[in-house]
């Protein structure tokens, strides 16, 4: 069994490696899944389906919306990101 800290380290290393490749394109999904974020009112949590590929980090309302590949809620372009580091657990 791999500890969560070791697993996080492995995932970060994989992301760093894939982001560092110059031939990486938007068709290469690095990681996808649900993330929880605080709502605008800061009282409740909202799940968002996220997709990280070679060019962008996209947020969708649901997995079904992501499969359509249309109208993401937000897009973060990754072209200027050179390094990924884990946040402190606290």
HTML snippet that shows the backbone in 3Dmol.js (N, CA, C, O; Angstrom):
<script src="https://3Dmol.org/build/3Dmol-min.js"></script>
<div id="view" style="width:600px;height:400px;position:relative"></div>
<script>
const pdb = `
ATOM      1  N   UNK A   1       0.844  -1.182   0.000  1.00  0.00           N
ATOM      2  CA  UNK A   1       0.000   0.000   0.000  1.00  0.00           C
ATOM      3  C   UNK A   1       0.886   1.241   0.000  1.00  0.00           C
ATOM      4  O   UNK A   1       1.818   1.341   0.798  1.00  0.00           O
ATOM      5  N   UNK A   2       0.603   2.168  -0.876  1.00  0.00           N
ATOM      6  CA  UNK A   2       1.367   3.399  -1.007  1.00  0.00           C
ATOM      7  C   UNK A   2       0.690   4.483  -0.172  1.00  0.00           C
ATOM      8  O   UNK A   2      -0.530   4.644  -0.224  1.00  0.00           O
ATOM      9  N   UNK A   3       1.480   5.216   0.591  1.00  0.00           N
ATOM     10  CA  UNK A   3       0.914   6.285   1.419  1.00  0.00           C
ATOM     11  C   UNK A   3       0.381   7.406   0.525  1.00  0.00           C
ATOM     12  O   UNK A   3       0.783   7.533  -0.632  1.00  0.00           O
ATOM     13  N   UNK A   4      -0.520   8.208   1.067  1.00  0.00           N
ATOM     14  CA  UNK A   4      -1.097   9.304   0.286  1.00  0.00           C
ATOM     15  C   UNK A   4      -0.027  10.325  -0.086  1.00  0.00           C
ATOM     16  O   UNK A   4      -0.093  10.928  -1.157  1.00  0.00           O
ATOM     17  N   UNK A   5       0.949  10.522   0.782  1.00  0.00           N
ATOM     18  CA  UNK A   5       2.034  11.458   0.489  1.00  0.00           C
ATOM     19  C   UNK A   5       2.882  10.957  -0.678  1.00  0.00           C
ATOM     20  O   UNK A   5       3.262  11.739  -1.550  1.00  0.00           O
ATOM     21  N   UNK A   6       3.179   9.655  -0.698  1.00  0.00           N
ATOM     22  CA  UNK A   6       3.961   9.073  -1.790  1.00  0.00           C
ATOM     23  C   UNK A   6       3.170   9.109  -3.092  1.00  0.00           C
ATOM     24  O   UNK A   6       3.727   9.404  -4.150  1.00  0.00           O
ATOM     25  N   UNK A   7       1.874   8.810  -3.021  1.00  0.00           N
ATOM     26  CA  UNK A   7       1.029   8.834  -4.210  1.00  0.00           C
ATOM     27  C   UNK A   7       0.951  10.248  -4.780  1.00  0.00           C
ATOM     28  O   UNK A   7       1.023  10.433  -5.995  1.00  0.00           O
ATOM     29  N   UNK A   8       0.805  11.242  -3.909  1.00  0.00           N
ATOM     30  CA  UNK A   8       0.756  12.635  -4.352  1.00  0.00           C
ATOM     31  C   UNK A   8       2.065  13.006  -5.036  1.00  0.00           C
ATOM     32  O   UNK A   8       2.056  13.694  -6.057  1.00  0.00           O
ATOM     33  N   UNK A   9       3.172  12.566  -4.493  1.00  0.00           N
ATOM     34  CA  UNK A   9       4.477  12.847  -5.074  1.00  0.00           C
ATOM     35  C   UNK A   9       4.606  12.226  -6.468  1.00  0.00           C
ATOM     36  O   UNK A   9       5.135  12.854  -7.385  1.00  0.00           O
ATOM     37  N   UNK A  10       4.126  11.009  -6.620  1.00  0.00           N
ATOM     38  CA  UNK A  10       4.169  10.326  -7.921  1.00  0.00           C
ATOM     39  C   UNK A  10       3.324  11.072  -8.943  1.00  0.00           C
ATOM     40  O   UNK A  10       3.760  11.285 -10.074  1.00  0.00           O
ATOM     41  N   UNK A  11       2.114  11.471  -8.550  1.00  0.00           N
ATOM     42  CA  UNK A  11       1.216  12.186  -9.464  1.00  0.00           C
ATOM     43  C   UNK A  11       1.826  13.526  -9.874  1.00  0.00           C
ATOM     44  O   UNK A  11       1.789  13.887 -11.050  1.00  0.00           O
ATOM     45  N   UNK A  12       2.384  14.261  -8.922  1.00  0.00           N
ATOM     46  CA  UNK A  12       3.007  15.544  -9.244  1.00  0.00           C
ATOM     47  C   UNK A  12       4.174  15.369 -10.206  1.00  0.00           C
ATOM     48  O   UNK A  12       4.353  16.172 -11.123  1.00  0.00           O
ATOM     49  N   UNK A  13       4.966  14.324 -10.001  1.00  0.00           N
ATOM     50  CA  UNK A  13       6.090  14.061 -10.892  1.00  0.00           C
ATOM     51  C   UNK A  13       5.600  13.755 -12.302  1.00  0.00           C
ATOM     52  O   UNK A  13       6.199  14.207 -13.278  1.00  0.00           O
ATOM     53  N   UNK A  14       4.512  12.989 -12.418  1.00  0.00           N
ATOM     54  CA  UNK A  14       3.944  12.676 -13.731  1.00  0.00           C
ATOM     55  C   UNK A  14       3.452  13.945 -14.423  1.00  0.00           C
ATOM     56  O   UNK A  14       3.671  14.126 -15.621  1.00  0.00           O
ATOM     57  N   UNK A  15       2.787  14.820 -13.671  1.00  0.00           N
ATOM     58  CA  UNK A  15       2.288  16.069 -14.243  1.00  0.00           C
ATOM     59  C   UNK A  15       3.444  16.946 -14.685  1.00  0.00           C
ATOM     60  O   UNK A  15       3.408  17.516 -15.776  1.00  0.00           O
ATOM     61  N   UNK A  16       4.472  17.062 -13.849  1.00  0.00           N
ATOM     62  CA  UNK A  16       5.642  17.868 -14.210  1.00  0.00           C
ATOM     63  C   UNK A  16       6.291  17.345 -15.483  1.00  0.00           C
ATOM     64  O   UNK A  16       6.680  18.125 -16.352  1.00  0.00           O
ATOM     65  N   UNK A  17       6.407  16.031 -15.595  1.00  0.00           N
ATOM     66  CA  UNK A  17       7.019  15.423 -16.768  1.00  0.00           C
ATOM     67  C   UNK A  17       6.198  15.709 -18.018  1.00  0.00           C
ATOM     68  O   UNK A  17       6.748  16.079 -19.056  1.00  0.00           O
ATOM     69  N   UNK A  18       4.875  15.538 -17.920  1.00  0.00           N
ATOM     70  CA  UNK A  18       4.022  15.754 -19.089  1.00  0.00           C
ATOM     71  C   UNK A  18       3.945  17.214 -19.479  1.00  0.00           C
ATOM     72  O   UNK A  18       3.908  17.531 -20.668  1.00  0.00           O
ATOM     73  N   UNK A  19       3.921  18.120 -18.493  1.00  0.00           N
ATOM     74  CA  UNK A  19       3.890  19.545 -18.820  1.00  0.00           C
ATOM     75  C   UNK A  19       5.206  20.002 -19.425  1.00  0.00           C
ATOM     76  O   UNK A  19       5.237  20.967 -20.188  1.00  0.00           O
ATOM     77  N   UNK A  20       6.282  19.324 -19.094  1.00  0.00           N
ATOM     78  CA  UNK A  20       7.597  19.706 -19.600  1.00  0.00           C
ATOM     79  C   UNK A  20       7.844  19.289 -21.034  1.00  0.00           C
ATOM     80  O   UNK A  20       8.793  19.772 -21.652  1.00  0.00           O
ATOM     81  N   UNK A  21       7.036  18.421 -21.577  1.00  0.00           N
ATOM     82  CA  UNK A  21       7.222  17.970 -22.960  1.00  0.00           C
ATOM     83  C   UNK A  21       6.761  19.042 -23.924  1.00  0.00           C
ATOM     84  O   UNK A  21       5.684  19.612 -23.751  1.00  0.00           O
ATOM     85  N   UNK A  22       7.546  19.315 -24.916  1.00  0.00           N
ATOM     86  CA  UNK A  22       7.194  20.359 -25.876  1.00  0.00           C
ATOM     87  C   UNK A  22       6.152  19.900 -26.878  1.00  0.00           C
ATOM     88  O   UNK A  22       5.450  20.734 -27.452  1.00  0.00           O
ATOM     89  N   UNK A  23       6.029  18.599 -27.106  1.00  0.00           N
ATOM     90  CA  UNK A  23       5.063  18.117 -28.088  1.00  0.00           C
ATOM     91  C   UNK A  23       3.719  17.759 -27.460  1.00  0.00           C
ATOM     92  O   UNK A  23       2.867  17.178 -28.132  1.00  0.00           O
ATOM     93  N   UNK A  24       3.515  18.086 -26.209  1.00  0.00           N
ATOM     94  CA  UNK A  24       2.262  17.789 -25.533  1.00  0.00           C
ATOM     95  C   UNK A  24       1.149  18.636 -26.130  1.00  0.00           C
ATOM     96  O   UNK A  24       1.335  19.829 -26.373  1.00  0.00           O
ATOM     97  N   UNK A  25      -0.008  18.025 -26.369  1.00  0.00           N
ATOM     98  CA  UNK A  25      -1.107  18.782 -26.945  1.00  0.00           C
ATOM     99  C   UNK A  25      -2.377  18.585 -26.125  1.00  0.00           C
ATOM    100  O   UNK A  25      -2.400  17.802 -25.176  1.00  0.00           O
ATOM    101  N   UNK A  26      -3.419  19.297 -26.496  1.00  0.00           N
ATOM    102  CA  UNK A  26      -4.663  19.297 -25.737  1.00  0.00           C
ATOM    103  C   UNK A  26      -5.368  17.943 -25.764  1.00  0.00           C
ATOM    104  O   UNK A  26      -6.259  17.711 -24.947  1.00  0.00           O
ATOM    105  N   UNK A  27      -5.001  17.045 -26.673  1.00  0.00           N
ATOM    106  CA  UNK A  27      -5.640  15.739 -26.747  1.00  0.00           C
ATOM    107  C   UNK A  27      -5.138  14.798 -25.653  1.00  0.00           C
ATOM    108  O   UNK A  27      -5.752  13.759 -25.413  1.00  0.00           O
ATOM    109  N   UNK A  28      -4.041  15.138 -24.990  1.00  0.00           N
ATOM    110  CA  UNK A  28      -3.456  14.296 -23.957  1.00  0.00           C
ATOM    111  C   UNK A  28      -3.997  14.691 -22.595  1.00  0.00           C
ATOM    112  O   UNK A  28      -3.567  15.690 -22.018  1.00  0.00           O
ATOM    113  N   UNK A  29      -4.947  13.905 -22.075  1.00  0.00           N
ATOM    114  CA  UNK A  29      -5.496  14.183 -20.750  1.00  0.00           C
ATOM    115  C   UNK A  29      -4.538  13.636 -19.706  1.00  0.00           C
ATOM    116  O   UNK A  29      -4.232  12.444 -19.692  1.00  0.00           O
ATOM    117  N   UNK A  30      -4.066  14.522 -18.825  1.00  0.00           N
ATOM    118  CA  UNK A  30      -3.136  14.131 -17.782  1.00  0.00           C
ATOM    119  C   UNK A  30      -3.892  13.639 -16.559  1.00  0.00           C
ATOM    120  O   UNK A  30      -3.531  12.621 -15.969  1.00  0.00           O
ATOM    121  N   UNK A  31      -4.926  14.350 -16.183  1.00  0.00           N
ATOM    122  CA  UNK A  31      -5.714  13.999 -15.001  1.00  0.00           C
ATOM    123  C   UNK A  31      -7.095  14.603 -15.165  1.00  0.00           C
ATOM    124  O   UNK A  31      -7.236  15.703 -15.701  1.00  0.00           O
ATOM    125  N   UNK A  32      -8.122  13.887 -14.706  1.00  0.00           N
ATOM    126  CA  UNK A  32      -9.474  14.424 -14.695  1.00  0.00           C
ATOM    127  C   UNK A  32     -10.226  13.858 -13.504  1.00  0.00           C
ATOM    128  O   UNK A  32      -9.941  12.755 -13.040  1.00  0.00           O
ATOM    129  N   UNK A  33     -11.178  14.617 -13.022  1.00  0.00           N
ATOM    130  CA  UNK A  33     -11.977  14.169 -11.889  1.00  0.00           C
ATOM    131  C   UNK A  33     -12.628  15.348 -11.187  1.00  0.00           C
ATOM    132  O   UNK A  33     -12.488  16.496 -11.607  1.00  0.00           O
ATOM    133  N   UNK A  34     -13.345  15.043 -10.109  1.00  0.00           N
ATOM    134  CA  UNK A  34     -14.079  16.077  -9.384  1.00  0.00           C
ATOM    135  C   UNK A  34     -13.207  16.744  -8.325  1.00  0.00           C
ATOM    136  O   UNK A  34     -12.431  16.083  -7.635  1.00  0.00           O
ATOM    137  N   UNK A  35     -13.347  18.053  -8.209  1.00  0.00           N
ATOM    138  CA  UNK A  35     -12.752  18.848  -7.144  1.00  0.00           C
ATOM    139  C   UNK A  35     -13.889  19.586  -6.448  1.00  0.00           C
ATOM    140  O   UNK A  35     -14.867  19.972  -7.088  1.00  0.00           O
ATOM    141  N   UNK A  36     -13.762  19.780  -5.154  1.00  0.00           N
ATOM    142  CA  UNK A  36     -14.757  20.547  -4.414  1.00  0.00           C
ATOM    143  C   UNK A  36     -14.217  21.947  -4.164  1.00  0.00           C
ATOM    144  O   UNK A  36     -13.045  22.125  -3.833  1.00  0.00           O
ATOM    145  N   UNK A  37     -15.081  22.929  -4.328  1.00  0.00           N
ATOM    146  CA  UNK A  37     -14.699  24.314  -4.070  1.00  0.00           C
ATOM    147  C   UNK A  37     -15.783  24.970  -3.239  1.00  0.00           C
ATOM    148  O   UNK A  37     -16.943  24.560  -3.265  1.00  0.00           O
ATOM    149  N   UNK A  38     -15.389  25.988  -2.507  1.00  0.00           N
ATOM    150  CA  UNK A  38     -16.382  26.725  -1.739  1.00  0.00           C
ATOM    151  C   UNK A  38     -17.239  27.539  -2.694  1.00  0.00           C
ATOM    152  O   UNK A  38     -16.748  28.080  -3.684  1.00  0.00           O
ATOM    153  N   UNK A  39     -18.531  27.618  -2.380  1.00  0.00           N
ATOM    154  CA  UNK A  39     -19.433  28.414  -3.208  1.00  0.00           C
ATOM    155  C   UNK A  39     -19.130  29.895  -3.012  1.00  0.00           C
ATOM    156  O   UNK A  39     -18.340  30.270  -2.146  1.00  0.00           O
ATOM    157  N   UNK A  40     -19.761  30.719  -3.815  1.00  0.00           N
ATOM    158  CA  UNK A  40     -19.543  32.166  -3.711  1.00  0.00           C
ATOM    159  C   UNK A  40     -19.925  32.707  -2.337  1.00  0.00           C
ATOM    160  O   UNK A  40     -19.361  33.699  -1.875  1.00  0.00           O
ATOM    161  N   UNK A  41     -20.886  32.049  -1.686  1.00  0.00           N
ATOM    162  CA  UNK A  41     -21.317  32.504  -0.364  1.00  0.00           C
ATOM    163  C   UNK A  41     -20.387  32.018   0.753  1.00  0.00           C
ATOM    164  O   UNK A  41     -20.519  32.447   1.899  1.00  0.00           O
ATOM    165  N   UNK A  42     -19.440  31.119   0.420  1.00  0.00           N
ATOM    166  CA  UNK A  42     -18.490  30.543   1.381  1.00  0.00           C
ATOM    167  C   UNK A  42     -19.149  29.713   2.484  1.00  0.00           C
ATOM    168  O   UNK A  42     -18.531  29.458   3.517  1.00  0.00           O
ATOM    169  N   UNK A  43     -20.389  29.293   2.273  1.00  0.00           N
ATOM    170  CA  UNK A  43     -21.077  28.481   3.270  1.00  0.00           C
ATOM    171  C   UNK A  43     -21.227  27.023   2.839  1.00  0.00           C
ATOM    172  O   UNK A  43     -21.349  26.137   3.684  1.00  0.00           O
ATOM    173  N   UNK A  44     -21.220  26.774   1.550  1.00  0.00           N
ATOM    174  CA  UNK A  44     -21.404  25.422   1.041  1.00  0.00           C
ATOM    175  C   UNK A  44     -20.279  25.065   0.075  1.00  0.00           C
ATOM    176  O   UNK A  44     -19.554  25.934  -0.407  1.00  0.00           O
ATOM    177  N   UNK A  45     -20.152  23.777  -0.194  1.00  0.00           N
ATOM    178  CA  UNK A  45     -19.154  23.282  -1.136  1.00  0.00           C
ATOM    179  C   UNK A  45     -19.857  22.832  -2.407  1.00  0.00           C
ATOM    180  O   UNK A  45     -20.957  22.282  -2.355  1.00  0.00           O
ATOM    181  N   UNK A  46     -19.224  23.066  -3.542  1.00  0.00           N
ATOM    182  CA  UNK A  46     -19.766  22.712  -4.846  1.00  0.00           C
ATOM    183  C   UNK A  46     -18.743  21.838  -5.562  1.00  0.00           C
ATOM    184  O   UNK A  46     -17.557  22.164  -5.592  1.00  0.00           O
ATOM    185  N   UNK A  47     -19.204  20.721  -6.143  1.00  0.00           N
ATOM    186  CA  UNK A  47     -18.303  19.850  -6.916  1.00  0.00           C
ATOM    187  C   UNK A  47     -18.209  20.349  -8.345  1.00  0.00           C
ATOM    188  O   UNK A  47     -19.214  20.719  -8.952  1.00  0.00           O
ATOM    189  N   UNK A  48     -17.000  20.357  -8.876  1.00  0.00           N
ATOM    190  CA  UNK A  48     -16.756  20.714 -10.269  1.00  0.00           C
ATOM    191  C   UNK A  48     -15.897  19.626 -10.902  1.00  0.00           C
ATOM    192  O   UNK A  48     -14.938  19.150 -10.294  1.00  0.00           O
ATOM    193  N   UNK A  49     -16.242  19.236 -12.120  1.00  0.00           N
ATOM    194  CA  UNK A  49     -15.439  18.260 -12.848  1.00  0.00           C
ATOM    195  C   UNK A  49     -14.325  19.016 -13.564  1.00  0.00           C
ATOM    196  O   UNK A  49     -14.586  19.979 -14.285  1.00  0.00           O
ATOM    197  N   UNK A  50     -13.091  18.581 -13.366  1.00  0.00           N
ATOM    198  CA  UNK A  50     -11.924  19.281 -13.912  1.00  0.00           C
ATOM    199  C   UNK A  50     -11.141  18.364 -14.845  1.00  0.00           C
ATOM    200  O   UNK A  50     -11.053  17.155 -14.634  1.00  0.00           O
ATOM    201  N   UNK A  51     -10.580  18.975 -15.877  1.00  0.00           N
ATOM    202  CA  UNK A  51      -9.753  18.245 -16.842  1.00  0.00           C
ATOM    203  C   UNK A  51      -8.442  19.001 -17.006  1.00  0.00           C
ATOM    204  O   UNK A  51      -8.429  20.190 -17.327  1.00  0.00           O
ATOM    205  N   UNK A  52      -7.339  18.291 -16.781  1.00  0.00           N
ATOM    206  CA  UNK A  52      -6.002  18.837 -16.995  1.00  0.00           C
ATOM    207  C   UNK A  52      -5.408  18.129 -18.197  1.00  0.00           C
ATOM    208  O   UNK A  52      -5.220  16.913 -18.178  1.00  0.00           O
ATOM    209  N   UNK A  53      -5.112  18.890 -19.247  1.00  0.00           N
ATOM    210  CA  UNK A  53      -4.476  18.296 -20.425  1.00  0.00           C
ATOM    211  C   UNK A  53      -3.174  19.037 -20.708  1.00  0.00           C
ATOM    212  O   UNK A  53      -2.694  19.788 -19.860  1.00  0.00           O
ATOM    213  N   UNK A  54      -2.615  18.838 -21.858  1.00  0.00           N
ATOM    214  CA  UNK A  54      -1.321  19.420 -22.161  1.00  0.00           C
ATOM    215  C   UNK A  54      -1.307  20.922 -22.328  1.00  0.00           C
ATOM    216  O   UNK A  54      -0.237  21.529 -22.299  1.00  0.00           O
ATOM    217  N   UNK A  55      -2.460  21.540 -22.503  1.00  0.00           N
ATOM    218  CA  UNK A  55      -2.518  22.979 -22.762  1.00  0.00           C
ATOM    219  C   UNK A  55      -3.340  23.762 -21.748  1.00  0.00           C
ATOM    220  O   UNK A  55      -3.066  24.941 -21.520  1.00  0.00           O
ATOM    221  N   UNK A  56      -4.359  23.125 -21.125  1.00  0.00           N
ATOM    222  CA  UNK A  56      -5.308  23.863 -20.290  1.00  0.00           C
ATOM    223  C   UNK A  56      -5.767  23.055 -19.071  1.00  0.00           C
ATOM    224  O   UNK A  56      -5.670  21.828 -19.035  1.00  0.00           O
ATOM    225  N   UNK A  57      -6.270  23.791 -18.080  1.00  0.00           N
ATOM    226  CA  UNK A  57      -6.958  23.222 -16.930  1.00  0.00           C
ATOM    227  C   UNK A  57      -8.367  23.783 -17.001  1.00  0.00           C
ATOM    228  O   UNK A  57      -8.565  24.986 -16.829  1.00  0.00           O
ATOM    229  N   UNK A  58      -9.364  22.913 -17.256  1.00  0.00           N
ATOM    230  CA  UNK A  58     -10.745  23.352 -17.481  1.00  0.00           C
ATOM    231  C   UNK A  58     -11.670  22.857 -16.370  1.00  0.00           C
ATOM    232  O   UNK A  58     -11.509  21.747 -15.864  1.00  0.00           O
ATOM    233  N   UNK A  59     -12.646  23.702 -15.997  1.00  0.00           N
ATOM    234  CA  UNK A  59     -13.648  23.384 -14.986  1.00  0.00           C
ATOM    235  C   UNK A  59     -15.012  23.279 -15.650  1.00  0.00           C
ATOM    236  O   UNK A  59     -15.387  24.141 -16.445  1.00  0.00           O
ATOM    237  N   UNK A  60     -15.756  22.223 -15.326  1.00  0.00           N
ATOM    238  CA  UNK A  60     -17.105  22.012 -15.864  1.00  0.00           C
ATOM    239  C   UNK A  60     -18.078  21.765 -14.716  1.00  0.00           C
ATOM    240  O   UNK A  60     -17.668  21.444 -13.601  1.00  0.00           O
ATOM    241  N   UNK A  61     -19.366  21.917 -15.000  1.00  0.00           N
ATOM    242  CA  UNK A  61     -20.396  21.642 -13.994  1.00  0.00           C
ATOM    243  C   UNK A  61     -20.429  20.148 -13.678  1.00  0.00           C
ATOM    244  O   UNK A  61     -20.591  19.758 -12.522  1.00  0.00           O
ATOM    245  N   UNK A  62     -20.275  19.312 -14.710  1.00  0.00           N
ATOM    246  CA  UNK A  62     -20.371  17.860 -14.510  1.00  0.00           C
ATOM    247  C   UNK A  62     -19.478  17.134 -15.515  1.00  0.00           C
ATOM    248  O   UNK A  62     -18.942  17.734 -16.447  1.00  0.00           O
ATOM    249  N   UNK A  63     -19.337  15.842 -15.301  1.00  0.00           N
ATOM    250  CA  UNK A  63     -18.555  15.015 -16.226  1.00  0.00           C
ATOM    251  C   UNK A  63     -19.207  14.970 -17.598  1.00  0.00           C
ATOM    252  O   UNK A  63     -18.515  14.943 -18.617  1.00  0.00           O
ATOM    253  N   UNK A  64     -20.537  14.961 -17.630  1.00  0.00           N
ATOM    254  CA  UNK A  64     -21.258  14.935 -18.905  1.00  0.00           C
ATOM    255  C   UNK A  64     -20.939  16.175 -19.737  1.00  0.00           C
ATOM    256  O   UNK A  64     -20.765  16.080 -20.952  1.00  0.00           O
ATOM    257  N   UNK A  65     -20.863  17.332 -19.092  1.00  0.00           N
ATOM    258  CA  UNK A  65     -20.500  18.568 -19.797  1.00  0.00           C
ATOM    259  C   UNK A  65     -19.065  18.485 -20.339  1.00  0.00           C
ATOM    260  O   UNK A  65     -18.785  18.953 -21.443  1.00  0.00           O
ATOM    261  N   UNK A  66     -18.172  17.893 -19.559  1.00  0.00           N
ATOM    262  CA  UNK A  66     -16.775  17.760 -19.987  1.00  0.00           C
ATOM    263  C   UNK A  66     -16.668  16.842 -21.204  1.00  0.00           C
ATOM    264  O   UNK A  66     -15.863  17.090 -22.102  1.00  0.00           O
ATOM    265  N   UNK A  67     -17.473  15.792 -21.234  1.00  0.00           N
ATOM    266  CA  UNK A  67     -17.427  14.862 -22.372  1.00  0.00           C
ATOM    267  C   UNK A  67     -17.848  15.549 -23.663  1.00  0.00           C
ATOM    268  O   UNK A  67     -17.370  15.194 -24.741  1.00  0.00           O
ATOM    269  N   UNK A  68     -18.746  16.537 -23.560  1.00  0.00           N
ATOM    270  CA  UNK A  68     -19.168  17.301 -24.738  1.00  0.00           C
ATOM    271  C   UNK A  68     -18.059  18.231 -25.226  1.00  0.00           C
ATOM    272  O   UNK A  68     -18.044  18.639 -26.388  1.00  0.00           O
ATOM    273  N   UNK A  69     -17.130  18.563 -24.325  1.00  0.00           N
ATOM    274  CA  UNK A  69     -16.011  19.469 -24.619  1.00  0.00           C
ATOM    275  C   UNK A  69     -16.501  20.840 -25.085  1.00  0.00           C
ATOM    276  O   UNK A  69     -15.896  21.465 -25.956  1.00  0.00           O
ATOM    277  N   UNK A  70     -17.602  21.296 -24.492  1.00  0.00           N
ATOM    278  CA  UNK A  70     -18.157  22.603 -24.819  1.00  0.00           C
ATOM    279  C   UNK A  70     -18.412  23.396 -23.544  1.00  0.00           C
ATOM    280  O   UNK A  70     -18.715  22.821 -22.499  1.00  0.00           O
ATOM    281  N   UNK A  71     -18.293  24.680 -23.630  1.00  0.00           N
ATOM    282  CA  UNK A  71     -18.675  25.613 -22.576  1.00  0.00           C
ATOM    283  C   UNK A  71     -18.131  25.299 -21.186  1.00  0.00           C
ATOM    284  O   UNK A  71     -18.920  25.092 -20.264  1.00  0.00           O
ATOM    285  N   UNK A  72     -16.824  25.258 -21.003  1.00  0.00           N
ATOM    286  CA  UNK A  72     -16.310  25.096 -19.638  1.00  0.00           C
ATOM    287  C   UNK A  72     -16.647  26.331 -18.809  1.00  0.00           C
ATOM    288  O   UNK A  72     -16.789  27.428 -19.349  1.00  0.00           O
ATOM    289  N   UNK A  73     -16.775  26.146 -17.489  1.00  0.00           N
ATOM    290  CA  UNK A  73     -17.039  27.279 -16.600  1.00  0.00           C
ATOM    291  C   UNK A  73     -15.841  28.215 -16.547  1.00  0.00           C
ATOM    292  O   UNK A  73     -15.991  29.434 -16.452  1.00  0.00           O
ATOM    293  N   UNK A  74     -14.648  27.628 -16.610  1.00  0.00           N
ATOM    294  CA  UNK A  74     -13.420  28.413 -16.548  1.00  0.00           C
ATOM    295  C   UNK A  74     -12.289  27.630 -17.208  1.00  0.00           C
ATOM    296  O   UNK A  74     -12.298  26.400 -17.233  1.00  0.00           O
ATOM    297  N   UNK A  75     -11.312  28.369 -17.743  1.00  0.00           N
ATOM    298  CA  UNK A  75     -10.152  27.752 -18.396  1.00  0.00           C
ATOM    299  C   UNK A  75      -8.895  28.466 -17.914  1.00  0.00           C
ATOM    300  O   UNK A  75      -8.824  29.695 -17.926  1.00  0.00           O
ATOM    301  N   UNK A  76      -7.911  27.690 -17.494  1.00  0.00           N
ATOM    302  CA  UNK A  76      -6.608  28.242 -17.131  1.00  0.00           C
ATOM    303  C   UNK A  76      -5.605  27.714 -18.152  1.00  0.00           C
ATOM    304  O   UNK A  76      -5.416  26.504 -18.276  1.00  0.00           O
ATOM    305  N   UNK A  77      -4.963  28.624 -18.881  1.00  0.00           N
ATOM    306  CA  UNK A  77      -3.968  28.245 -19.875  1.00  0.00           C
ATOM    307  C   UNK A  77      -2.661  27.904 -19.164  1.00  0.00           C
ATOM    308  O   UNK A  77      -2.240  28.626 -18.259  1.00  0.00           O
ATOM    309  N   UNK A  78      -2.022  26.817 -19.565  1.00  0.00           N
ATOM    310  CA  UNK A  78      -0.842  26.314 -18.871  1.00  0.00           C
ATOM    311  C   UNK A  78       0.480  26.658 -19.559  1.00  0.00           C
ATOM    312  O   UNK A  78       1.534  26.211 -19.106  1.00  0.00           O
ATOM    313  N   UNK A  79       0.450  27.425 -20.620  1.00  0.00           N
ATOM    314  CA  UNK A  79       1.677  27.637 -21.394  1.00  0.00           C
ATOM    315  C   UNK A  79       2.790  28.309 -20.601  1.00  0.00           C
ATOM    316  O   UNK A  79       3.961  28.144 -20.944  1.00  0.00           O
ATOM    317  N   UNK A  80       2.468  29.053 -19.563  1.00  0.00           N
ATOM    318  CA  UNK A  80       3.499  29.738 -18.785  1.00  0.00           C
ATOM    319  C   UNK A  80       3.813  29.050 -17.456  1.00  0.00           C
ATOM    320  O   UNK A  80       4.526  29.614 -16.626  1.00  0.00           O
ATOM    321  N   UNK A  81       3.296  27.849 -17.247  1.00  0.00           N
ATOM    322  CA  UNK A  81       3.562  27.116 -16.015  1.00  0.00           C
ATOM    323  C   UNK A  81       4.719  26.155 -16.272  1.00  0.00           C
ATOM    324  O   UNK A  81       4.666  25.328 -17.181  1.00  0.00           O
ATOM    325  N   UNK A  82       5.765  26.278 -15.456  1.00  0.00           N
ATOM    326  CA  UNK A  82       6.949  25.463 -15.636  1.00  0.00           C
ATOM    327  C   UNK A  82       7.188  24.497 -14.493  1.00  0.00           C
ATOM    328  O   UNK A  82       8.030  23.605 -14.600  1.00  0.00           O
ATOM    329  N   UNK A  83       6.455  24.663 -13.393  1.00  0.00           N
ATOM    330  CA  UNK A  83       6.714  23.848 -12.219  1.00  0.00           C
ATOM    331  C   UNK A  83       5.425  23.676 -11.434  1.00  0.00           C
ATOM    332  O   UNK A  83       4.644  24.618 -11.302  1.00  0.00           O
ATOM    333  N   UNK A  84       5.198  22.462 -10.908  1.00  0.00           N
ATOM    334  CA  UNK A  84       4.028  22.159 -10.089  1.00  0.00           C
ATOM    335  C   UNK A  84       4.520  21.634  -8.758  1.00  0.00           C
ATOM    336  O   UNK A  84       5.385  20.760  -8.715  1.00  0.00           O
ATOM    337  N   UNK A  85       3.975  22.160  -7.668  1.00  0.00           N
ATOM    338  CA  UNK A  85       4.384  21.731  -6.340  1.00  0.00           C
ATOM    339  C   UNK A  85       3.164  21.480  -5.482  1.00  0.00           C
ATOM    340  O   UNK A  85       2.179  22.213  -5.569  1.00  0.00           O
ATOM    341  N   UNK A  86       3.220  20.438  -4.645  1.00  0.00           N
ATOM    342  CA  UNK A  86       2.105  20.119  -3.760  1.00  0.00           C
ATOM    343  C   UNK A  86       1.978  21.168  -2.675  1.00  0.00           C
ATOM    344  O   UNK A  86       2.967  21.733  -2.209  1.00  0.00           O
ATOM    345  N   UNK A  87       0.720  21.419  -2.279  1.00  0.00           N
ATOM    346  CA  UNK A  87       0.466  22.331  -1.174  1.00  0.00           C
ATOM    347  C   UNK A  87       0.632  21.585   0.134  1.00  0.00           C
ATOM    348  O   UNK A  87       0.513  20.361   0.175  1.00  0.00           O
ATOM    349  N   UNK A  88       0.901  22.305   1.186  1.00  0.00           N
ATOM    350  CA  UNK A  88       0.992  21.738   2.524  1.00  0.00           C
ATOM    351  C   UNK A  88      -0.381  21.184   2.914  1.00  0.00           C
ATOM    352  O   UNK A  88      -1.399  21.824   2.651  1.00  0.00           O
ATOM    353  N   UNK A  89      -0.422  20.001   3.538  1.00  0.00           N
ATOM    354  CA  UNK A  89      -1.688  19.384   3.921  1.00  0.00           C
ATOM    355  C   UNK A  89      -2.513  20.234   4.879  1.00  0.00           C
ATOM    356  O   UNK A  89      -3.736  20.098   4.922  1.00  0.00           O
ATOM    357  N   UNK A  90      -1.879  21.093   5.634  1.00  0.00           N
ATOM    358  CA  UNK A  90      -2.617  21.919   6.582  1.00  0.00           C
ATOM    359  C   UNK A  90      -3.204  23.111   5.861  1.00  0.00           C
ATOM    360  O   UNK A  90      -3.869  23.941   6.480  1.00  0.00           O
TER     361      UNK A  90
END
`;
const viewer = $3Dmol.createViewer("view");
viewer.addModel(pdb, "pdb");
viewer.setStyle({}, {cartoon: {color: "spectrum"}});
viewer.zoomTo();
viewer.render();
</script>
